[in-house]
């Protein structure tokens, strides 16, 4: 649907802002405000307004499960219904609830989206 492709694009924008902020500050943004100031403010604000869950302030080197396995952000409904998930490497995948819960378990000691 166009709604899901819009959410995917917004998640990609958040990933780019996160990476941009990390490049300058050696860690990810600590808040929505820091993310918004580093990228597409409209897209990132829309995710904030949807209640998207994000791991704030992570250092990429701390993601010991690997950037392509580290869940950085997802909309709230994804955990129960499945849907888009932003990974630390900047990619967005469509995740089903159970595999998503497994990924979150494996990164629990590092950080999970809140």
N, C-alpha and C positions, 0 to 999 in steps of 0.2 A: 504494500500500500504506500501511498505518498507520505503518510504519517511516519511509517517506519523508515523510509529512505531519508526523510527529514531528520529523524532522530539519529540515524547513522551519520549523516553529515555533521550534525551538531557534536556527536562524540568524536569524530575525526578532528573537528575544530578544537575541542578541548584537549585532545592528545597533542596537537601542534602547539597549543599555548603552553601546555605542561612541559614539553620538550624545550621550547624557547626559554621559558623561565629557568629550567634546570641548567641550560647552557650558560646562562648568566650568573646564576646563584648557587650552582653545585648541589641543588636539591629542588624538588618540585615545589610548586606554590603551596602555601599553608592555608589558603582560603579561596572562596569564590572570588573575592575582590582581586586577589593577586593573579588568579587565572584570567579574569576578565580584562585586567590591565595588560596582559601579555598576548592577547589574541582577538579572535572574532567575538566582540563583546555581545552582540545580539544572540549568536548561537549558544554561547556559554551561559548567558543569562537565562535563556529558554530552558536549558538543562537544570539550572538552579531552581527555576520556578516549578519544574516538574518534580522536584525532590530527588533528583539524581544522587546516587551515593558515590563518593569519591574517596580514594586514599590520598590524603593531603600530605605534602612535605616529605615524600619518600626520596631517598637518594638512590639512583639507579643501581649503584653497586650493591645496595642492600637487598635487592630483589634476587636472592640467591636461587630461586626457582627458575630464573631466566625471564627475560623481558617478554617473550612470546607466550609465557605461561602465567604471567602475573596480571591479575584482574585489577585494573586501575579505576574503572567506573562503570556503572550501569543504572538504568532507570529502575525505580522501585518495583515495578510489576515483573521484571525479568526473573527475579528469584523464584517466583511462584508459577509464572506462565511461560517462562522462556522469553528470549528476545535478544536485543543487541547488547554486547559487552565490549568495552574499550580495554584493550590490553596495553601494557606498558610500552610495547614496541610501536604503538600508534595504530595498530590494525584494529578493525572492528569485526567481531564474529557474532553469528547467531548462536546462542547457547540455549540448551535445554536445562531445566532446573537442576537435575541430578548432577550432570557433569560440572555445572557452575558451582554447586555446593562442594564438590570434590576439589576443584581448583582453589576455592576460598579456604578450605581446610588446610591445603598444603602451604598456603601463605599466611596462615593465622598468626604465626609468631613475628612476621615481618609487618603485617598491617592488612586490614580489610576495609573495603569501602564503608563509610559511615555517612 
